[in-house]
Amino acid sequence: MREGNRAAVAVAAVAAGVLLAGCGVRPTGVVDGGQSAGGLTKGLRLYFVSQAGRLEAVARPDVPLETFAEPVNVLKLLGQGPTQAERAAGLSTLVGADYYYGDYDVTVRAGRITVDVPLPQLDELSVQDRNLVGQLVCSMARAQAVLDVSGTKRTDDVPMTVRPQEGDPATYVCSDFLT
């Protein structure tokens, strides 16, 4: 073999070795990517009850902003319940359900929302009572957060008072129900 060919073969062998060895990046362990992207999402979300007894948010992107400017309209949307597809997925509403049928009253004073529920008492140990209150608080607070023109209001920035007919009123934020 000629000397020029030997050099070419040697260069090719070295190049092949480098290619087979990889690009020189050493393996690493698991690298934490940090926190996920945060921030406010757009649009109304209503909270319904899953078959597992937890609240689940569902988007209502087609509901115009002015529709839920009044908290009572959010209450009406909750009373209409989930869509057919959401019902098929196991979601339901307690607002307007036989167990909670009656008149609700919503008042807003100085930016604070109070909802009178048609129950004599609310039992904090009752999953149904807790989910009813959670539906009201989370859905109405979400609507108020979306209406905030500054775009900085979070759902938990909207405390809401729920008042049974005979029991003591209590003030909640949405995260009280999502744990």
LUMDREN-104702 format. One record per residue: residue number from 0; residue in three letters; x, y, z of N, C-alpha, C in turn. Coordinates in steps of 0.1 Angstrom, whole numbers, plus 5000, padded with zeros to 4 digits. Layout:
# residues N
<NUM,"ALA",<X,Y,Z>,<X,Y,Z>,<X,Y,Z>>
...
//
This chain:
# residues 179
<0,"MET",<5009,4988,5000>,<5000,5000,5000>,<5009,5012,5000>>
<1,"ARG",<5005,5022,4993>,<5013,5034,4992>,<5011,5042,5004>>
<2,"GLU",<5021,5050,5007>,<5021,5059,5019>,<5010,5068,5019>>
<3,"GLY",<5005,5074,5008>,<4994,5083,5007>,<4981,5076,5011>>
<4,"ASN",<4980,5064,5006>,<4968,5056,5009>,<4967,5052,5024>>
<5,"ARG",<4979,5049,5030>,<4980,5046,5044>,<4975,5058,5052>>
<6,"ALA",<4980,5070,5049>,<4976,5082,5056>,<4961,5084,5055>>
<7,"ALA",<4955,5082,5043>,<4941,5084,5041>,<4933,5073,5049>>
<8,"VAL",<4938,5061,5050>,<4931,5051,5057>,<4932,5054,5072>>
<9,"ALA",<4943,5059,5077>,<4945,5063,5091>,<4936,5074,5095>>
<10,"VAL",<4935,5084,5086>,<4926,5096,5088>,<4911,5091,5089>>
<11,"ALA",<4908,5082,5079>,<4894,5077,5079>,<4891,5068,5092>>
<12,"ALA",<4901,5061,5096>,<4899,5053,5108>,<4897,5061,5120>>
<13,"VAL",<4905,5072,5121>,<4904,5081,5133>,<4890,5088,5132>>
<14,"ALA",<4886,5093,5120>,<4873,5099,5119>,<4862,5090,5122>>
<15,"ALA",<4863,5077,5118>,<4852,5067,5121>,<4852,5065,5136>>
<16,"GLY",<4864,5064,5143>,<4864,5063,5157>,<4858,5074,5165>>
<17,"VAL",<4860,5086,5160>,<4854,5098,5166>,<4839,5097,5165>>
<18,"LEU",<4834,5094,5153>,<4820,5093,5150>,<4813,5082,5159>>
<19,"LEU",<4820,5071,5160>,<4815,5060,5168>,<4815,5063,5183>>
<20,"ALA",<4824,5072,5187>,<4825,5075,5201>,<4815,5085,5205>>
<21,"GLY",<4808,5092,5196>,<4798,5102,5199>,<4804,5116,5197>>
<22,"CYS",<4796,5125,5201>,<4800,5139,5198>,<4808,5145,5210>>
<23,"GLY",<4811,5137,5219>,<4819,5143,5230>,<4811,5148,5242>>
<24,"VAL",<4798,5147,5241>,<4789,5151,5253>,<4789,5139,5262>>
<25,"ARG",<4792,5142,5275>,<4792,5131,5285>,<4778,5129,5290>>
<26,"PRO",<4775,5117,5294>,<4762,5114,5300>,<4760,5121,5313>>
<27,"THR",<4748,5126,5316>,<4746,5132,5329>,<4734,5125,5336>>
<28,"GLY",<4732,5128,5349>,<4721,5122,5356>,<4708,5130,5352>>
<29,"VAL",<4698,5128,5360>,<4685,5136,5358>,<4688,5150,5361>>
<30,"VAL",<4683,5159,5352>,<4685,5173,5354>,<4671,5179,5356>>
<31,"ASP",<4670,5187,5367>,<4657,5193,5370>,<4655,5205,5361>>
<32,"GLY",<4644,5206,5354>,<4641,5217,5345>,<4635,5229,5352>>
<33,"GLY",<4633,5228,5365>,<4628,5240,5372>,<4612,5239,5372>>
<34,"GLN",<4606,5249,5376>,<4592,5250,5377>,<4585,5250,5363>>
<35,"SER",<4573,5245,5362>,<4566,5245,5350>,<4561,5260,5347>>
<36,"ALA",<4558,5262,5335>,<4553,5275,5331>,<4541,5279,5340>>
<37,"GLY",<4540,5291,5344>,<4529,5295,5353>,<4522,5307,5346>>
<38,"GLY",<4512,5312,5354>,<4505,5323,5349>,<4490,5320,5347>>
<39,"LEU",<4483,5331,5345>,<4469,5329,5344>,<4465,5324,5330>>
<40,"THR",<4455,5314,5330>,<4450,5309,5318>,<4438,5318,5315>>
<41,"LYS",<4434,5318,5302>,<4423,5326,5298>,<4409,5319,5298>>
<42,"GLY",<4399,5327,5300>,<4385,5322,5299>,<4379,5316,5311>>
<43,"LEU",<4366,5315,5310>,<4358,5310,5322>,<4360,5295,5323>>
<44,"ARG",<4361,5291,5336>,<4361,5277,5339>,<4350,5275,5350>>
<45,"LEU",<4342,5264,5348>,<4332,5261,5358>,<4337,5248,5365>>
<46,"TYR",<4334,5247,5377>,<4338,5235,5385>,<4326,5226,5387>>
<47,"PHE",<4328,5213,5383>,<4318,5203,5385>,<4324,5192,5393>>
<48,"VAL",<4316,5183,5398>,<4320,5172,5407>,<4322,5159,5398>>
<49,"SER",<4334,5153,5400>,<4337,5141,5393>,<4331,5129,5401>>
<50,"GLN",<4331,5117,5394>,<4326,5105,5400>,<4334,5101,5413>>
<51,"ALA",<4347,5106,5413>,<4355,5103,5425>,<4352,5113,5436>>
<52,"GLY",<4343,5122,5434>,<4339,5131,5445>,<4349,5143,5446>>
<53,"ARG",<4356,5147,5436>,<4365,5158,5436>,<4360,5169,5426>>
<54,"LEU",<4364,5181,5428>,<4360,5192,5418>,<4370,5191,5406>>
<55,"GLU",<4364,5193,5395>,<4372,5194,5382>,<4367,5206,5374>>
<56,"ALA",<4377,5213,5370>,<4374,5225,5362>,<4372,5222,5347>>
<57,"VAL",<4362,5228,5341>,<4360,5226,5327>,<4359,5240,5320>>
<58,"ALA",<4365,5241,5309>,<4366,5254,5302>,<4352,5257,5295>>
<59,"ARG",<4349,5270,5295>,<4338,5275,5288>,<4343,5286,5279>>
<60,"PRO",<4351,5283,5269>,<4356,5293,5260>,<4346,5301,5252>>
<61,"ASP",<4335,5295,5249>,<4325,5302,5241>,<4315,5311,5248>>
<62,"VAL",<4317,5312,5262>,<4308,5320,5270>,<4314,5335,5269>>
<63,"PRO",<4306,5344,5264>,<4311,5358,5263>,<4314,5364,5277>>
<64,"LEU",<4324,5372,5278>,<4328,5378,5290>,<4316,5385,5297>>
<65,"GLU",<4308,5392,5290>,<4297,5400,5297>,<4287,5390,5303>>
<66,"THR",<4286,5378,5299>,<4277,5368,5304>,<4280,5366,5319>>
<67,"PHE",<4292,5364,5323>,<4296,5361,5336>,<4301,5373,5344>>
<68,"ALA",<4298,5385,5339>,<4302,5397,5347>,<4294,5398,5360>>
<69,"GLU",<4282,5392,5360>,<4273,5392,5372>,<4275,5378,5377>>
<70,"PRO",<4279,5376,5390>,<4280,5363,5396>,<4268,5354,5395>>
<71,"VAL",<4256,5360,5395>,<4244,5352,5394>,<4243,5344,5381>>
<72,"ASN",<4250,5350,5371>,<4250,5342,5358>,<4259,5330,5358>>
<73,"VAL",<4269,5331,5366>,<4278,5319,5368>,<4270,5308,5376>>
<74,"LEU",<4262,5313,5385>,<4253,5304,5393>,<4243,5297,5383>>
<75,"LYS",<4238,5304,5374>,<4229,5298,5364>,<4236,5288,5355>>
<76,"LEU",<4248,5291,5351>,<4256,5282,5343>,<4259,5269,5351>>
<77,"LEU",<4262,5270,5364>,<4264,5258,5372>,<4251,5250,5373>>
<78,"GLY",<4240,5257,5374>,<4227,5250,5375>,<4223,5243,5362>>
<79,"GLN",<4228,5248,5351>,<4226,5241,5338>,<4234,5228,5338>>
<80,"GLY",<4244,5227,5345>,<4252,5215,5346>,<4262,5213,5335>>
<81,"PRO",<4269,5202,5336>,<4279,5199,5326>,<4273,5196,5312>>
<82,"THR",<4281,5197,5302>,<4276,5193,5288>,<4274,5178,5288>>
<83,"GLN",<4268,5174,5277>,<4265,5159,5275>,<4279,5152,5276>>
<84,"ALA",<4289,5157,5269>,<4302,5150,5269>,<4308,5150,5283>>
<85,"GLU",<4306,5161,5290>,<4312,5161,5304>,<4304,5152,5313>>
<86,"ARG",<4291,5151,5311>,<4283,5141,5319>,<4287,5127,5316>>
<87,"ALA",<4290,5124,5303>,<4295,5111,5299>,<4308,5108,5305>>
<88,"ALA",<4316,5118,5308>,<4329,5116,5314>,<4328,5115,5330>>
<89,"GLY",<4315,5116,5335>,<4313,5114,5349>,<4312,5127,5357>>
<90,"LEU",<4310,5138,5351>,<4309,5151,5359>,<4294,5154,5361>>
<91,"SER",<4292,5160,5372>,<4278,5164,5376>,<4279,5177,5384>>
<92,"THR",<4267,5183,5386>,<4266,5195,5394>,<4257,5193,5406>>
<93,"LEU",<4260,5200,5417>,<4252,5199,5428>,<4243,5211,5429>>
<94,"VAL",<4246,5221,5421>,<4238,5233,5421>,<4225,5230,5413>>
<95,"GLY",<4214,5231,5420>,<4201,5228,5414>,<4198,5213,5414>>
<96,"ALA",<4206,5205,5419>,<4203,5191,5421>,<4192,5189,5431>>
<97,"ASP",<4186,5177,5430>,<4174,5175,5440>,<4178,5177,5454>>
<98,"TYR",<4190,5173,5458>,<4195,5174,5471>,<4197,5189,5475>>
<99,"TYR",<4200,5197,5466>,<4203,5212,5468>,<4193,5221,5461>>
<100,"TYR",<4181,5216,5458>,<4172,5224,5450>,<4167,5235,5459>>
<101,"GLY",<4166,5247,5453>,<4161,5258,5461>,<4166,5271,5455>>
<102,"ASP",<4163,5282,5462>,<4168,5295,5457>,<4181,5299,5463>>
<103,"TYR",<4190,5303,5455>,<4203,5309,5459>,<4202,5324,5457>>
<104,"ASP",<4209,5331,5465>,<4209,5345,5464>,<4224,5350,5464>>
<105,"VAL",<4228,5358,5454>,<4241,5363,5453>,<4241,5378,5454>>
<106,"THR",<4250,5383,5463>,<4251,5397,5465>,<4266,5401,5464>>
<107,"VAL",<4269,5412,5458>,<4282,5417,5457>,<4282,5431,5464>>
<108,"ARG",<4291,5433,5474>,<4292,5446,5481>,<4307,5448,5482>>
<109,"ALA",<4311,5460,5478>,<4325,5464,5479>,<4335,5453,5473>>
<110,"GLY",<4331,5446,5463>,<4339,5436,5456>,<4339,5423,5463>>
<111,"ARG",<4331,5421,5474>,<4330,5408,5481>,<4317,5402,5477>>
<112,"ILE",<4318,5389,5474>,<4307,5381,5470>,<4302,5373,5482>>
<113,"THR",<4289,5373,5483>,<4282,5364,5493>,<4271,5356,5486>>
<114,"VAL",<4271,5343,5489>,<4261,5335,5483>,<4253,5329,5495>>
<115,"ASP",<4240,5331,5494>,<4231,5325,5504>,<4226,5312,5497>>
<116,"VAL",<4228,5300,5504>,<4224,5287,5499>,<4211,5283,5505>>
<117,"PRO",<4203,5275,5498>,<4190,5271,5503>,<4191,5259,5512>>
<118,"LEU",<4200,5259,5521>,<4202,5248,5531>,<4202,5254,5545>>
<119,"PRO",<4195,5247,5555>,<4196,5253,5568>,<4210,5253,5574>>
<120,"GLN",<4218,5243,5572>,<4231,5242,5577>,<4240,5236,5566>>
<121,"LEU",<4253,5239,5567>,<4263,5232,5558>,<4272,5224,5567>>
<122,"ASP",<4273,5211,5564>,<4281,5202,5572>,<4294,5201,5566>>
<123,"GLU",<4305,5206,5573>,<4318,5206,5568>,<4323,5191,5566>>
<124,"LEU",<4317,5182,5572>,<4322,5168,5571>,<4315,5161,5559>>
<125,"SER",<4305,5167,5554>,<4297,5161,5543>,<4304,5164,5529>>
<126,"VAL",<4308,5154,5522>,<4314,5156,5509>,<4305,5163,5500>>
<127,"GLN",<4292,5161,5500>,<4283,5168,5491>,<4283,5183,5494>>
<128,"ASP",<4281,5186,5507>,<4281,5200,5511>,<4294,5207,5507>>
<129,"ARG",<4305,5200,5510>,<4318,5206,5506>,<4319,5208,5491>>
<130,"ASN",<4315,5199,5483>,<4316,5200,5469>,<4306,5211,5463>>
<131,"LEU",<4295,5212,5470>,<4285,5223,5466>,<4292,5236,5468>>
<132,"VAL",<4297,5239,5480>,<4304,5251,5483>,<4316,5253,5474>>
<133,"GLY",<4323,5243,5471>,<4335,5244,5462>,<4331,5248,5448>>
<134,"GLN",<4320,5242,5443>,<4315,5246,5430>,<4312,5261,5429>>
<135,"LEU",<4305,5266,5439>,<4301,5280,5440>,<4314,5289,5441>>
<136,"VAL",<4322,5286,5450>,<4334,5294,5453>,<4343,5295,5441>>
<137,"CYS",<4347,5283,5437>,<4357,5282,5426>,<4352,5288,5413>>
<138,"SER",<4340,5285,5409>,<4334,5290,5397>,<4332,5305,5397>>
<139,"MET",<4327,5310,5407>,<4325,5325,5408>,<4338,5333,5409>>
<140,"ALA",<4347,5327,5417>,<4360,5334,5419>,<4368,5334,5406>>
<141,"ARG",<4367,5323,5398>,<4373,5322,5385>,<4368,5333,5376>>
<142,"ALA",<4355,5334,5376>,<4348,5344,5367>,<4353,5358,5371>>
<143,"GLN",<4354,5361,5384>,<4359,5374,5388>,<4374,5377,5385>>
<144,"ALA",<4382,5366,5386>,<4396,5367,5382>,<4397,5370,5367>>
<145,"VAL",<4389,5363,5359>,<4390,5365,5344>,<4385,5379,5341>>
<146,"LEU",<4376,5385,5348>,<4371,5398,5345>,<4381,5409,5349>>
<147,"ASP",<4391,5406,5357>,<4401,5416,5361>,<4409,5421,5349>>
<148,"VAL",<4407,5434,5345>,<4414,5439,5333>,<4429,5440,5335>>
<149,"SER",<4434,5440,5347>,<4449,5441,5348>,<4455,5427,5345>>
<150,"GLY",<4447,5416,5346>,<4452,5403,5343>,<4461,5397,5354>>
<151,"THR",<4461,5403,5366>,<4469,5398,5377>,<4461,5391,5388>>
<152,"LYS",<4448,5392,5387>,<4440,5386,5398>,<4440,5371,5396>>
<153,"ARG",<4443,5364,5407>,<4442,5350,5407>,<4428,5346,5413>>
<154,"THR",<4424,5333,5411>,<4412,5328,5416>,<4412,5329,5432>>
<155,"ASP",<4423,5327,5438>,<4424,5327,5452>,<4425,5342,5458>>
<156,"ASP",<4425,5351,5449>,<4425,5365,5453>,<4410,5370,5455>>
<157,"VAL",<4401,5361,5453>,<4387,5364,5454>,<4380,5356,5465>>
<158,"PRO",<4381,5361,5478>,<4374,5354,5488>,<4359,5355,5487>>
<159,"MET",<4352,5344,5491>,<4337,5344,5489>,<4331,5339,5502>>
<160,"THR",<4320,5345,5506>,<4313,5341,5518>,<4301,5333,5514>>
<161,"VAL",<4299,5322,5520>,<4288,5313,5518>,<4280,5312,5531>>
<162,"ARG",<4267,5315,5529>,<4258,5316,5541>,<4246,5307,5540>>
<163,"PRO",<4245,5297,5549>,<4233,5289,5549>,<4222,5296,5556>>
<164,"GLN",<4210,5291,5555>,<4198,5297,5560>,<4199,5300,5575>>
<165,"GLU",<4204,5290,5582>,<4204,5291,5597>,<4218,5291,5603>>
<166,"GLY",<4227,5285,5596>,<4240,5283,5602>,<4249,5296,5600>>
<167,"ASP",<4261,5295,5605>,<4270,5306,5604>,<4276,5307,5590>>
<168,"PRO",<4278,5319,5585>,<4285,5321,5573>,<4300,5318,5574>>
<169,"ALA",<4306,5314,5563>,<4320,5311,5563>,<4326,5317,5550>>
<170,"THR",<4338,5321,5551>,<4345,5327,5539>,<4356,5317,5534>>
<171,"TYR",<4356,5315,5521>,<4365,5306,5515>,<4372,5312,5503>>
<172,"VAL",<4383,5305,5499>,<4390,5307,5486>,<4390,5294,5479>>
<173,"CYS",<4392,5294,5466>,<4391,5282,5458>,<4400,5271,5463>>
<174,"SER",<4412,5274,5466>,<4422,5264,5470>,<4418,5256,5482>>
<175,"ASP",<4408,5261,5490>,<4403,5254,5501>,<4397,5241,5497>>
<176,"PHE",<4393,5240,5484>,<4385,5228,5479>,<4393,5220,5469>>
<177,"LEU",<4405,5223,5466>,<4412,5216,5456>,<4424,5208,5462>>
<178,"THR",<4423,5205,5474>,<4434,5197,5480>,<4429,5183,5483>>
//
